[in-house]
Amino acid sequence: MGGGSRRRRHRRLRARPPQAGEPSSPPVAAPDSLGIREAVVAEVPSKSICDASGSASPPSSSGSHVWENSLDSLLHQIISLITSFHDLLAFRGTCPSWRVAASSFPSIYTFTLPPLHLEPAISHDILNSNNTKWKLVHPAKRALSLCCSAPGITPCPRMRYLGCSYGYLIFFDQEHCHLVDVYTGTKVKSPKLQSGSNLFINYGILVAPLTSPNSCLILFSRISILLWQAGANSWTEHPHVGEPILQIVCFKGQLFAMDYVERLHIISIVPQLSIQEVAVVWEEGMRVGMHSKPWLVACGDMLLLVDHLVDLFVSMDLLFGFPGTFQVFRLDFSEEPAKWVKMEKLDNWALFLANDRRNPTFSCMNPERWGGKGNRIYVPTASEDSDEPWTALEVGQPVPISIHHMSVSYAATAHSILLKGLWVLPSLVYGVCQ
């Protein structure tokens, strides 16, 4: 009896609530709150996980391999839930193992994050600024903005903007290309160009992240295409006969290019540089009305064309108040030749476009996860009824006059020598294992 009484008293002591002055267990965080998720990612005790993947003594080498694979799979599942670049930075900073996991995350999943709005913070005139600065702003949470700069990026008044890809701004000073990381401000300088055609260069693009062994920079001029393999000491030049290339997007591992007269091409790098036109049928009605230069967008397993179309048959009052709509077309590869087919809505997708067609375009599925809206097109132009530096427009709805000016301001060339607002994902998002 005495022993049973002691055991019952012991169970009662273990079950009693903590008294004043005693530490208590922290409450369980709600998993679907962005703020809570950031706190959890930043405050997860990392020692046991890091030790488990590094210093712990496994029972066997095969068991260690299985554990490491399981850990990577678990960490990648966590990364897939991240909804902002700010969260990704917190995840990477937890410990070396988590940093490696973030770097090895498959790039096909990177666009679960919304792109950031790059907003020039000092001057829109890149030619007259010796200390280029900008802000990177989350499209739904301005409190997560980051201020970045690249001192000395404009060493001479001839510096011009050529484009942006894989988190790098591309500038050209008539002799060298300067690639600037939008987040860190670090710069990579190319070898000197020897060709006389460099005076006509107006577009540059990276075909893979700089950390990839397949990375190369391609420049387009009026008469040639110049290619620099990252790390090489010289450029290669290839003659180019045809209309200037306006925009390039990577879709399913291939580079699709739209030229000035809106013909579609596929650009191949290996075994040698080549450009092949893609036979495409335009749906009836796509050419009716006034339209600006369209955008190409890779959207999941769809290649989209977005056009801003003004119906010539609307009344003049409506035309000047709400000129036209954004229309979206999907390239149907099931037919021969391929055909642009109109989409009435984007459902749970959001698209991100910039006025300069050389800038990257993005798509994001389930934008409600980070505070956005589906069936929307985000453009880096402020509307009259909002203080945000961008506007979200519903597909098929009338476009305000201020956005119309954005669309047609580059209708002639769709290019500018100045750095203006655009959408971008920092290079850290793309990882290092491609």
JOSUL-V998849 format. One record per pair of residues at least 12 apart in sequence whose ideal C-beta (glycine too) atoms are under 7 Angstrom apart, sorted by the first residue. I is the first residue (numbers start at 1). J is the second residue. D is the distance in Angstrom with one decimal. If there is no record, write none. Layout:
# JOSUL-V998849
I_J_D / I_J_D
This chain:
# JOSUL-V998849
34_83_6.3 / 37_87_6.7 / 38_86_6.9 / 38_87_5.6 / 38_90_6.0 / 41_87_6.1 / 41_90_4.8 / 41_91_5.2 / 42_90_4.5 / 44_94_6.6 / 46_94_4.8 / 46_95_4.1 / 46_98_6.9 / 49_97_6.5 / 50_95_4.3 / 50_96_6.7 / 50_97_4.9 / 52_67_6.9 / 52_71_6.9 / 53_68_5.9 / 53_71_5.3 / 53_97_4.7 / 54_97_6.7 / 72_101_5.9 / 75_98_6.3 / 75_101_3.8 / 76_101_6.5 / 76_105_5.7 / 79_91_6.6 / 79_101_7.0 / 79_102_6.3 / 79_105_5.1 / 80_109_6.1 / 80_112_6.3 / 82_113_6.8 / 83_113_6.9 / 83_369_5.2 / 83_370_4.0 / 84_113_6.7 / 84_138_5.5 / 84_144_6.0 / 84_370_6.2 / 85_113_6.3 / 85_116_6.0 / 85_426_6.2 / 85_429_6.8 / 86_144_4.5 / 88_102_6.6 / 88_113_7.0 / 88_428_6.9 / 88_429_6.7 / 102_431_6.9 / 103_431_4.6 / 103_432_4.6 / 103_433_6.4 / 104_431_6.2 / 104_433_4.6 / 105_431_5.5 / 107_430_5.5 / 107_431_6.1 / 107_434_6.1 / 110_425_6.8 / 110_429_5.0 / 110_430_6.2 / 111_362_6.4 / 111_363_6.5 / 111_364_6.0 / 113_425_6.7 / 113_429_6.3 / 114_138_6.9 / 114_139_5.3 / 114_364_5.2 / 114_367_6.7 / 114_370_5.2 / 114_372_6.2 / 115_352_5.3 / 115_362_4.5 / 115_423_4.0 / 115_424_5.9 / 115_425_5.1 / 116_136_4.3 / 116_137_6.1 / 116_138_6.3 / 116_424_5.9 / 117_137_4.6 / 117_139_5.9 / 117_380_5.9 / 117_389_6.4 / 117_390_5.6 / 117_421_6.5 / 117_423_6.2 / 118_134_5.3 / 118_136_6.0 / 118_182_6.2 / 118_421_6.5 / 118_422_5.2 / 118_424_5.0 / 119_134_6.1 / 119_135_4.6 / 119_137_6.1 / 119_389_5.5 / 119_421_5.5 / 120_134_5.1 / 120_419_5.6 / 120_420_7.0 / 121_133_4.5 / 121_134_5.3 / 121_135_5.1 / 121_147_6.7 / 124_418_5.7 / 124_419_6.9 / 124_420_6.1 / 125_418_6.2 / 126_154_6.3 / 126_159_6.5 / 126_161_5.7 / 126_418_5.5 / 126_419_4.4 / 127_154_6.9 / 127_157_5.7 / 127_159_6.3 / 129_154_5.7 / 130_152_6.7 / 130_154_5.7 / 131_149_6.2 / 131_151_5.0 / 132_149_6.5 / 132_150_5.1 / 132_153_4.8 / 132_154_6.5 / 133_149_4.2 / 134_148_5.8 / 135_147_5.6 / 136_148_6.2 / 136_182_6.6 / 136_183_6.8 / 139_372_6.3 / 139_378_6.1 / 139_390_6.4 / 140_370_5.7 / 140_371_3.0 / 140_372_5.6 / 141_371_6.3 / 148_182_6.4 / 148_183_6.0 / 148_185_5.7 / 149_185_5.6 / 150_180_4.6 / 150_185_4.4 / 150_187_6.5 / 153_171_6.4 / 153_178_6.2 / 153_180_5.8 / 153_187_6.8 / 155_173_6.9 / 156_173_5.6 / 158_173_5.5 / 158_174_5.0 / 159_171_5.4 / 159_173_4.9 / 160_172_5.5 / 160_417_4.3 / 161_417_5.9 / 161_418_6.3 / 161_419_5.0 / 162_201_6.9 / 162_203_6.0 / 162_204_3.6 / 162_358_6.9 / 163_203_5.8 / 163_204_5.1 / 163_205_5.6 / 163_358_3.8 / 163_359_6.5 / 164_359_5.3 / 164_360_6.0 / 164_422_6.2 / 164_424_5.9 / 165_205_4.9 / 165_206_4.3 / 165_360_6.0 / 166_206_4.9 / 166_209_4.7 / 166_210_6.9 / 166_427_5.9 / 166_430_5.8 / 167_181_6.2 / 167_182_5.5 / 167_183_6.8 / 167_424_6.4 / 167_425_6.0 / 167_426_4.6 / 167_427_3.2 / 167_429_7.0 / 167_430_6.7 / 168_180_6.2 / 168_181_5.9 / 168_182_7.0 / 168_206_6.3 / 168_210_6.9 / 168_427_6.5 / 169_182_6.0 / 170_204_4.2 / 172_201_5.9 / 172_204_6.8 / 174_198_6.3 / 174_199_6.8 / 175_192_5.2 / 175_193_6.3 / 176_189_5.5 / 176_190_5.5 / 176_192_5.8 / 177_190_4.1 / 177_204_6.4 / 177_217_6.3 / 181_427_5.6 / 182_424_5.3 / 182_426_5.7 / 183_426_3.9 / 183_427_6.9 / 183_428_6.4 / 188_210_6.5 / 190_217_6.5 / 190_228_5.3 / 191_228_6.8 / 191_233_5.6 / 191_234_5.6 / 191_235_6.4 / 193_226_6.7 / 193_235_5.8 / 195_224_6.9 / 195_226_6.7 / 195_237_5.4 / 197_221_4.6 / 197_223_5.3 / 197_224_4.7 / 198_221_6.9 / 200_221_4.3 / 200_222_4.3 / 200_223_6.9 / 201_219_5.0 / 201_220_6.9 / 201_221_4.6 / 202_220_6.9 / 202_415_5.5 / 203_220_4.3 / 203_245_6.2 / 203_358_5.3 / 204_217_6.3 / 204_218_6.9 / 204_219_4.8 / 205_218_5.6 / 205_248_5.4 / 207_255_6.3 / 207_269_6.2 / 208_434_6.2 / 209_427_6.3 / 209_430_4.5 / 209_434_6.0 / 210_230_5.7 / 211_432_4.4 / 212_434_4.1 / 215_230_4.2 / 216_228_6.2 / 216_229_4.8 / 216_230_6.1 / 216_269_6.7 / 217_230_6.9 / 220_244_6.7 / 220_245_4.9 / 222_244_6.5 / 223_239_7.0 / 223_240_6.3 / 224_237_5.3 / 224_238_6.3 / 224_239_5.6 / 224_240_5.3 / 225_238_4.7 / 225_240_4.9 / 225_273_6.5 / 227_273_6.1 / 238_273_5.0 / 242_259_6.6 / 243_259_4.1 / 243_260_4.4 / 243_261_5.1 / 244_259_6.5 / 244_260_4.9 / 245_257_5.1 / 245_259_5.5 / 246_258_5.2 / 246_259_5.9 / 246_260_5.5 / 246_293_6.3 / 246_357_5.1 / 246_414_5.7 / 247_295_6.9 / 247_296_5.5 / 247_357_4.4 / 247_358_6.6 / 248_267_6.8 / 249_296_4.7 / 249_297_6.8 / 249_298_5.0 / 249_361_6.5 / 250_298_6.5 / 251_298_4.3 / 251_303_4.9 / 254_266_5.6 / 255_267_4.2 / 256_296_6.3 / 256_303_6.4 / 258_296_5.3 / 262_294_6.5 / 263_277_6.0 / 264_278_4.4 / 264_280_5.2 / 265_277_5.2 / 265_278_6.3 / 266_278_5.9 / 278_338_6.6 / 279_337_3.6 / 279_338_6.9 / 280_337_6.1 / 280_338_5.3 / 280_339_7.0 / 280_340_6.5 / 281_337_5.6 / 281_339_4.3 / 282_340_5.6 / 283_329_6.8 / 283_339_6.6 / 283_340_5.2 / 283_341_6.0 / 283_342_5.8 / 286_329_6.8 / 286_340_6.3 / 289_309_5.1 / 289_310_5.3 / 289_311_5.0 / 289_312_5.1 / 290_310_4.2 / 290_312_6.5 / 291_307_5.1 / 291_308_6.3 / 291_309_4.7 / 291_310_7.0 / 292_308_4.9 / 292_407_4.7 / 292_408_5.3 / 292_411_4.4 / 293_357_5.9 / 293_411_5.9 / 293_414_4.5 / 294_306_6.1 / 294_307_4.3 / 295_353_5.1 / 295_357_6.5 / 295_361_5.5 / 296_361_6.7 / 297_351_5.5 / 297_361_4.4 / 297_363_5.7 / 298_363_6.7 / 299_349_5.9 / 299_351_6.9 / 299_363_3.9 / 300_363_6.8 / 300_365_6.6 / 302_330_5.1 / 303_331_4.5 / 304_328_5.7 / 304_329_6.7 / 304_330_5.8 / 305_329_4.6 / 305_340_6.0 / 306_326_6.0 / 306_328_5.4 / 306_351_6.5 / 306_353_6.3 / 306_377_6.8 / 307_327_5.3 / 308_324_5.9 / 308_326_5.6 / 308_399_6.7 / 308_407_4.2 / 309_324_5.3 / 309_325_6.4 / 309_327_5.2 / 310_323_5.1 / 310_324_3.6 / 311_324_6.5 / 321_401_6.8 / 322_398_3.4 / 322_399_6.4 / 322_400_6.6 / 323_399_6.4 / 323_401_6.4 / 323_404_4.4 / 324_399_5.7 / 324_404_6.8 / 325_396_5.7 / 325_397_6.5 / 325_398_6.2 / 325_399_5.9 / 326_377_5.3 / 326_393_6.0 / 326_395_6.0 / 326_399_6.4 / 327_342_6.6 / 328_343_4.6 / 328_346_6.4 / 328_395_5.9 / 329_341_6.3 / 329_342_5.4 / 329_343_6.6 / 330_343_5.4 / 344_396_6.8 / 345_375_5.0 / 345_395_5.5 / 345_396_6.7 / 346_374_6.6 / 346_375_4.6 / 346_395_5.5 / 347_374_6.2 / 347_375_6.3 / 348_365_6.2 / 348_366_5.4 / 348_374_4.3 / 349_363_5.7 / 349_365_5.8 / 349_374_6.3 / 350_364_5.0 / 350_367_4.1 / 350_372_5.3 / 350_373_6.8 / 350_374_6.1 / 350_376_4.9 / 350_378_6.4 / 351_363_5.4 / 351_377_4.9 / 351_378_7.0 / 352_378_4.8 / 352_423_4.2 / 353_377_6.1 / 353_379_5.5 / 354_380_5.7 / 354_422_4.2 / 354_423_5.9 / 355_406_5.1 / 355_409_6.4 / 355_410_5.5 / 355_420_6.7 / 356_410_6.3 / 356_414_6.6 / 356_415_6.3 / 356_416_5.4 / 356_420_6.5 / 356_422_6.9 / 357_414_3.9 / 358_415_6.2 / 359_422_4.2 / 360_423_6.8 / 360_424_6.8 / 362_423_5.6 / 373_392_6.1 / 375_394_5.9 / 375_395_5.4 / 376_392_4.5 / 376_393_6.5 / 376_394_5.9 / 377_393_5.0 / 377_395_6.4 / 378_390_5.7 / 378_392_5.2 / 379_391_5.5 / 379_393_6.7 / 379_403_6.1 / 379_406_6.2 / 380_421_3.6 / 380_422_5.9 / 380_423_6.6 / 381_402_6.6 / 381_403_5.7 / 381_406_4.1 / 383_400_5.9 / 383_402_6.0 / 383_403_7.0 / 384_400_6.8 / 384_402_5.7 / 389_421_6.2 / 391_403_5.9
